[in-house]
Amino acid sequence: MTITLHIPDLLNQVVLLSLLAGAFALYDGILRSRGSKLLGIVEIVVAVLMLVSIFFDFGINVPLTTLAIVLEVILVIAAIWRGKMKRGTVAVTIVALVATSLLLLTLFFGLDLPILT
């Protein structure tokens, strides 16, 4: 098994949205793991895999689109089922949800956001 390092073009819109969505989902998973352990841990694992898949190729074929779809489903479940989270931390879930939605729109439909290019 070989691990190769990819250095992506950091001004690429997909990379920026992936970093944004992964970082906010990771932070939300850390906050959520205090209350609902299972959902928080699954969210942390998927967010870390998404962040790592931007820069490293581990030889496993899990594309970014699959990780983004799984993360979107987890974030929708997290937004519906708040658990013991406070109101201010729900905003982190919403921001991660919006960033992941924009990433999926960019990947599937070629959405071009002029503010990111």
Contacts in CASP RR format, 6 or more apart in sequence:
PFRMAT RR
TARGET T0000
AUTHOR 0000-0000-0000
METHOD contacts of the structure
MODEL  1
MTITLHIPDLLNQVVLLSLLAGAFALYDGILRSRGSKLLGIVEIVVAVLM
LVSIFFDFGINVPLTTLAIVLEVILVIAAIWRGKMKRGTVAVTIVALVAT
SLLLLTLFFGLDLPILT
1 58 0 8 1.000
1 59 0 8 1.000
2 59 0 8 1.000
3 56 0 8 1.000
3 57 0 8 1.000
3 58 0 8 1.000
3 59 0 8 1.000
4 56 0 8 1.000
4 57 0 8 1.000
5 55 0 8 1.000
5 56 0 8 1.000
6 54 0 8 1.000
6 55 0 8 1.000
6 56 0 8 1.000
6 57 0 8 1.000
7 55 0 8 1.000
8 15 0 8 1.000
8 54 0 8 1.000
8 55 0 8 1.000
9 15 0 8 1.000
10 16 0 8 1.000
11 117 0 8 1.000
13 106 0 8 1.000
13 112 0 8 1.000
13 113 0 8 1.000
13 116 0 8 1.000
13 117 0 8 1.000
14 64 0 8 1.000
14 103 0 8 1.000
14 106 0 8 1.000
14 107 0 8 1.000
15 54 0 8 1.000
16 116 0 8 1.000
17 99 0 8 1.000
17 102 0 8 1.000
17 103 0 8 1.000
17 106 0 8 1.000
17 116 0 8 1.000
18 50 0 8 1.000
18 51 0 8 1.000
18 54 0 8 1.000
18 64 0 8 1.000
18 68 0 8 1.000
18 103 0 8 1.000
19 51 0 8 1.000
19 54 0 8 1.000
20 99 0 8 1.000
21 50 0 8 1.000
21 68 0 8 1.000
21 71 0 8 1.000
21 96 0 8 1.000
21 99 0 8 1.000
21 100 0 8 1.000
21 102 0 8 1.000
21 103 0 8 1.000
22 47 0 8 1.000
22 50 0 8 1.000
22 51 0 8 1.000
22 71 0 8 1.000
22 96 0 8 1.000
22 99 0 8 1.000
22 100 0 8 1.000
23 47 0 8 1.000
23 51 0 8 1.000
24 92 0 8 1.000
24 95 0 8 1.000
24 96 0 8 1.000
24 99 0 8 1.000
25 43 0 8 1.000
25 46 0 8 1.000
25 47 0 8 1.000
25 50 0 8 1.000
25 71 0 8 1.000
25 74 0 8 1.000
25 75 0 8 1.000
25 96 0 8 1.000
25 100 0 8 1.000
26 43 0 8 1.000
26 44 0 8 1.000
26 47 0 8 1.000
26 48 0 8 1.000
26 51 0 8 1.000
27 92 0 8 1.000
27 96 0 8 1.000
28 43 0 8 1.000
28 75 0 8 1.000
28 78 0 8 1.000
28 89 0 8 1.000
28 92 0 8 1.000
28 93 0 8 1.000
28 96 0 8 1.000
29 39 0 8 1.000
29 40 0 8 1.000
29 43 0 8 1.000
29 44 0 8 1.000
29 47 0 8 1.000
29 78 0 8 1.000
30 40 0 8 1.000
30 44 0 8 1.000
31 85 0 8 1.000
31 89 0 8 1.000
31 92 0 8 1.000
32 39 0 8 1.000
32 40 0 8 1.000
32 43 0 8 1.000
32 78 0 8 1.000
32 85 0 8 1.000
32 93 0 8 1.000
33 40 0 8 1.000
33 41 0 8 1.000
33 44 0 8 1.000
34 84 0 8 1.000
35 83 0 8 1.000
35 84 0 8 1.000
35 85 0 8 1.000
36 81 0 8 1.000
36 83 0 8 1.000
36 84 0 8 1.000
39 74 0 8 1.000
39 77 0 8 1.000
39 78 0 8 1.000
39 81 0 8 1.000
40 78 0 8 1.000
42 74 0 8 1.000
43 71 0 8 1.000
43 74 0 8 1.000
43 75 0 8 1.000
43 78 0 8 1.000
46 67 0 8 1.000
46 70 0 8 1.000
46 71 0 8 1.000
46 74 0 8 1.000
47 71 0 8 1.000
49 62 0 8 1.000
49 67 0 8 1.000
50 64 0 8 1.000
50 67 0 8 1.000
50 68 0 8 1.000
50 71 0 8 1.000
52 58 0 8 1.000
53 62 0 8 1.000
53 64 0 8 1.000
53 67 0 8 1.000
54 64 0 8 1.000
64 107 0 8 1.000
65 104 0 8 1.000
65 107 0 8 1.000
65 108 0 8 1.000
68 100 0 8 1.000
68 103 0 8 1.000
68 104 0 8 1.000
68 107 0 8 1.000
69 104 0 8 1.000
71 96 0 8 1.000
71 100 0 8 1.000
72 97 0 8 1.000
72 100 0 8 1.000
72 101 0 8 1.000
72 104 0 8 1.000
75 93 0 8 1.000
75 96 0 8 1.000
75 97 0 8 1.000
75 100 0 8 1.000
76 97 0 8 1.000
78 93 0 8 1.000
79 90 0 8 1.000
79 93 0 8 1.000
79 94 0 8 1.000
79 97 0 8 1.000
82 90 0 8 1.000
85 93 0 8 1.000
102 111 0 8 1.000
102 113 0 8 1.000
105 111 0 8 1.000
106 112 0 8 1.000
106 113 0 8 1.000
END
